[in-house]
Amino acid sequence: MIFTVLHYYRFNVSDPIQKRQYVLLCHELQNLNLVKFDSIASNQYQWYNDKIKPLDCNLIELDTKYLFNNQWNTTEKSGNLRLFDWAEAIYPNKNVKEGYWLEQTNEMLTVRRNRYKCGYCGLQIDKPSFSHCPKCDPEKVESKYHDLLILRPIVQC
């Protein structure tokens, strides 16, 4: 398990001061190489209010059993959530910008770089000493999918 801090935000960009703060935050997060994941859901306001807002500036525990290139699972202690590196809700009122981002620690970056994944079956292995998935039998996989059997890092350096 590894730890990071979640940062929640909500801006009303019809207010010039809040708009500037929002633009500055977006530039800062882009400079950290984070890519915003925008989403629409009918219950987003409730989810942000109940699940995300209470975690603002708190240490959360990330589960490293299965990794993704842009999101994390949290442990039971941290609510068993699936969190993106940076996520933002899309509301009908385009002036509302609500979202969160996770501080990207060296440990988070390292664990992603060291974890390799089979593109066919999804098996994940830390620092493998081999290049192809040990679980998949190439003789049972159509040749057009053989490239998927090559183990690749979760995140390319």
Residue pairs with C-beta under 8 A, 6 or more apart in sequence:
1 61
1 62
1 63
1 64
1 75
2 61
2 62
2 64
2 105
2 107
2 108
2 111
3 59
3 60
3 61
3 62
3 105
4 59
4 60
4 62
4 102
4 103
4 104
4 105
4 108
5 57
5 58
5 59
5 60
5 102
5 103
6 52
6 55
6 56
6 57
6 58
6 60
6 83
6 100
6 101
6 102
6 103
7 56
7 57
7 100
7 101
7 102
7 103
8 48
8 52
8 53
8 55
8 56
8 57
8 99
8 100
9 22
9 25
9 97
9 98
9 99
9 100
9 101
10 48
10 96
10 97
10 98
11 18
11 19
11 21
11 22
11 96
11 97
11 98
12 18
12 95
12 96
12 97
13 19
13 22
13 94
13 95
13 96
13 97
14 95
22 97
26 36
29 36
29 86
29 101
32 104
34 85
34 86
34 101
34 104
35 70
35 85
35 86
36 86
36 87
36 88
36 99
37 70
37 71
37 84
37 85
37 86
37 87
37 88
38 87
38 88
38 89
38 90
39 87
39 88
39 89
39 90
40 89
40 90
41 47
41 89
44 89
44 91
44 98
45 89
45 91
45 98
48 89
48 98
48 99
48 100
51 79
51 81
52 100
55 78
55 79
55 100
56 100
60 74
60 78
60 79
60 83
60 102
61 74
61 75
61 77
61 78
62 72
62 73
62 74
62 75
62 78
62 108
63 72
63 73
63 74
63 75
64 111
65 73
66 73
66 124
67 111
67 112
67 115
67 117
67 124
67 154
68 154
69 112
69 154
69 155
70 84
70 85
71 82
71 83
71 84
71 85
72 82
72 83
72 85
72 102
72 108
73 80
73 81
73 82
73 83
74 80
74 81
74 82
74 83
83 100
83 102
84 102
85 101
85 102
85 104
86 99
86 100
86 101
86 102
87 99
87 100
87 101
88 97
88 98
88 99
89 96
89 98
89 99
91 98
102 108
109 155
112 153
112 154
112 155
113 153
113 154
113 155
113 157
114 126
114 127
114 153
115 124
115 125
115 126
115 153
115 154
116 124
116 125
116 126
116 127
116 128
116 151
116 152
116 153
116 154
117 123
117 124
117 125
117 151
117 152
117 153
117 154
118 124
118 133
118 135
118 136
118 148
118 149
118 151
119 147
119 148
119 149
119 150
119 152
120 133
120 136
120 141
120 145
120 148
120 149
121 133
121 135
121 136
123 133
123 134
123 135
123 136
124 154
125 134
125 151
128 151
130 151
131 150
131 151
132 138
132 149
132 150
132 151
133 149
133 150
133 151
136 149
138 146
138 149
141 148
141 149
